[in-house]
Amino acid sequence: MSEDQNVKRVLDQAIVKQLCESHAGKRLDVVLVELFPEYSRSRLKLWIKQEQVLLNGETAKPKTRVAGDEELQLSVQTIESEERCVAENIPLNIVHQDASIIVINKPAGLVVHQAAGHYSGTLQNALLYFDESLEAIPRAGIVHRLDKDTTGLMVVARTLSAHKYLVDQIQKHDVLRQYQAVVYGVMTGGGKVDQPIGRHPRDRIKMAVRENGRQAVTHYRLLQRFREHCHIKLQLETGRTHQIRVHMSHLRHPIVGDAVYSGRHRNPAGAEAELVEYLQCFKRQALHAWKLSFIHPESDEQVTYEAPLPDDMQQLITLLQADLQANG
């Protein structure tokens, strides 16, 4: 039986280990990472907070110093949302798969994982149908996410060891994530946005640049300039919720079609009716995760995957190019 199959067998059961002198004086959360390397630090800390970790039968805090002779009991638990998640036959665009990872080109309109109001029809549901063994992996192997209407590449872990490996890379900012977008306004070149992001003070569904927010860094580069729009490339240094959308709005170059952050913007003067109508009917943010690069969890080699722009964004750029040629 493989390690992952064994973990699945003991899911929601207690695992007991005897601590030894080498653990003496260390924090409980550090000891857990050493004893259970197949789980991420965040998940282990969550289990401590949920009182699923006992020292000699007593609950403890993450910073508790262990003596080194205790009996440690860990109750490996699924998260409530994962318990409700069921397999659903939803088509997936698989760019690459092997024993450790799956790389997916996510379409617009697909929610990544379960949340309030979205307990079915998600990528998480689709993954469980595609590979039932993903039940043993947190969130069916999802290690990062894209907004519902953002298209493009995501990597999914198929084993616990791959999950931890990829999560660690993301936390260390070692995963290269590049995007393409069409934004309002005329930009003169590229640059960097280094502005903290936090929850909007009044609108709780939105994020905003805030002094007390979490550090967020986005790099951007101009690919093509049109009369009233630009096609740009972006690279994330951090991965905050709505980061690109918030940072571009902060620069007064919001993403075309972004109903949350773009506001109202005028069309190019004298534009053809086809372009005007297409801009008005573009009902999702014109944002695509086109390139993903990371160290493969098994081979330890750098791997890179690319996904071409979806048809709607390609058509938008074609119309903007035609407008520039006719009126530039």
Long-range contacts (C-beta under 8 A, 24 or more apart in sequence): 3-38, 3-159, 3-160, 3-161, 4-38, 4-133, 4-136, 4-137, 4-159, 4-160, 4-161, 5-133, 5-136, 7-38, 7-76, 7-136, 7-160, 8-133, 8-135, 8-136, 10-76, 11-76, 11-78, 11-136, 12-75, 12-76, 12-77, 12-78, 13-75, 13-76, 14-73, 14-74, 14-75, 14-76, 15-73, 15-74, 15-75, 15-76, 16-71, 16-72, 16-73, 16-74, 17-71, 17-72, 17-74, 18-70, 18-71, 18-72, 19-66, 19-67, 19-68, 19-69, 19-70, 19-71, 19-72, 20-68, 20-69, 21-68, 21-69, 22-68, 23-66, 23-68, 24-66, 24-67, 24-68, 24-69, 25-65, 25-66, 25-68, 26-65, 26-66, 27-62, 27-63, 27-64, 27-65, 27-66, 28-53, 28-55, 28-60, 28-61, 28-62, 28-63, 28-64, 28-65, 28-66, 29-62, 29-63, 31-66, 31-72, 32-74, 35-72, 36-74, 37-161, 37-164, 38-160, 38-161, 38-164, 39-160, 39-164, 40-138, 40-163, 40-164, 40-167, 40-168, 42-167, 43-138, 46-79, 47-74, 47-75, 47-76, 47-77, 50-77, 52-76, 52-77, 79-138, 81-113, 81-114, 81-115, 81-119, 82-114, 82-138, 82-139, 82-140, 84-114, 84-119, 85-114, 85-119, 85-122, 85-124, 85-125, 85-128, 85-140, 86-120, 86-125, 86-128, 87-125, 87-128, 87-129, 87-132, 88-120, 88-121, 88-125, 88-126, 88-128, 88-129, 89-126, 89-129, 90-121, 90-123, 90-125, 90-126, 90-129, 91-126, 92-123, 92-126, 92-127, 92-130, 95-153, 95-305, 95-307, 96-305, 97-158, 98-298, 99-158, 99-159, 99-298, 100-157, 100-158, 100-159, 100-162, 100-296, 100-297, 100-298, 101-155, 101-156, 101-157, 101-158, 101-162, 101-166, 101-296, 101-297, 102-127, 102-130, 102-131, 102-141, 102-155, 102-156, 102-158, 103-153, 103-154, 103-155, 103-156, 103-292, 103-305, 104-153, 104-154, 104-155, 104-156, 105-151, 105-152, 105-153, 105-307, 106-146, 106-150, 106-151, 106-152, 106-153, 106-154, 106-289, 107-151, 107-310, 108-148, 108-149, 108-150, 108-151, 108-284, 108-310, 108-312, 109-148, 109-149, 109-284, 110-148, 111-148, 112-142, 112-145, 112-146, 112-148, 112-154, 113-139, 113-140, 113-142, 113-145, 123-154, 127-156, 131-158, 133-158, 134-158, 136-160, 137-163, 138-163, 143-167, 143-170, 144-170, 144-175, 144-177, 144-239, 146-289, 147-242, 147-245, 147-285, 147-287, 149-257, 149-284, 149-285, 150-284, 150-285, 150-287, 150-288, 150-289, 151-287, 151-288, 151-289, 151-307, 151-310, 151-313, 152-179, 152-288, 152-289, 152-290, 152-307, 153-289, 153-290, 153-291, 153-292, 153-305, 153-306, 153-307, 154-289, 154-292, 155-292, 155-294, 157-297, 159-297, 161-297, 162-297, 162-298, 165-295, 165-297, 166-294, 166-297, 169-294, 169-295, 170-239, 173-237, 173-238, 174-294, 174-295, 175-292, 175-293, 175-294, 176-235, 176-291, 176-292, 176-293, 176-294, 176-304, 177-235, 177-236, 177-239, 177-289, 177-291, 177-292, 178-233, 178-234, 178-235, 178-289, 178-290, 178-291, 178-292, 179-233, 179-234, 179-235, 179-236, 179-244, 179-287, 179-288, 179-289, 179-290, 180-223, 180-231, 180-232, 180-233, 180-234, 180-287, 180-288, 180-290, 180-309, 180-313, 181-231, 181-232, 181-234, 181-244, 181-248, 181-255, 181-256, 181-285, 181-286, 181-287, 181-288, 182-229, 182-230, 182-231, 182-232, 182-255, 182-256, 182-286, 182-313, 182-316, 182-317, 182-320, 183-229, 183-230, 183-232, 183-248, 183-253, 183-254, 183-255, 183-256, 183-286, 184-228, 184-229, 184-253, 184-254, 184-255, 184-256, 184-262, 184-265, 185-228, 185-229, 185-230, 185-252, 185-253, 185-265, 186-225, 186-226, 186-227, 186-228, 186-229, 186-230, 187-222, 187-225, 187-230, 187-232, 187-253, 188-222, 189-221, 189-222, 190-219, 190-220, 190-221, 190-222, 190-232, 191-219, 191-220, 192-217, 192-218, 192-219, 192-220, 193-217, 193-218, 193-219, 193-220, 193-247, 193-250, 193-251, 195-247, 195-250, 197-240, 197-241, 197-242, 197-243, 197-246, 197-247, 205-260, 206-242, 206-260, 206-261, 207-240, 207-241, 207-242, 207-243, 207-246, 208-246, 209-246, 209-247, 209-250, 213-240, 214-238, 214-240, 216-240, 216-243, 216-246, 216-247, 218-243, 218-244, 218-247, 220-248, 224-317, 224-321, 226-268, 226-320, 226-321, 226-323, 226-324, 227-268, 227-269, 227-271, 227-320, 227-323, 227-324, 227-327, 227-328, 228-265, 228-266, 228-267, 228-268, 229-256, 229-268, 229-320, 231-317, 231-320, 244-287, 245-285, 245-287, 255-285, 255-286, 255-287, 256-282, 256-285, 256-286, 256-316, 257-282, 257-283, 257-284, 257-285, 257-286, 258-285, 258-286, 258-287, 259-283, 268-323, 268-327, 269-327, 270-327, 271-323, 271-327, 272-319, 272-322, 272-323, 272-326, 274-319, 275-319, 275-320, 275-322, 275-323, 278-315, 278-316, 278-319, 279-316, 282-312, 282-316, 284-312, 286-312, 286-313, 286-316, 288-313
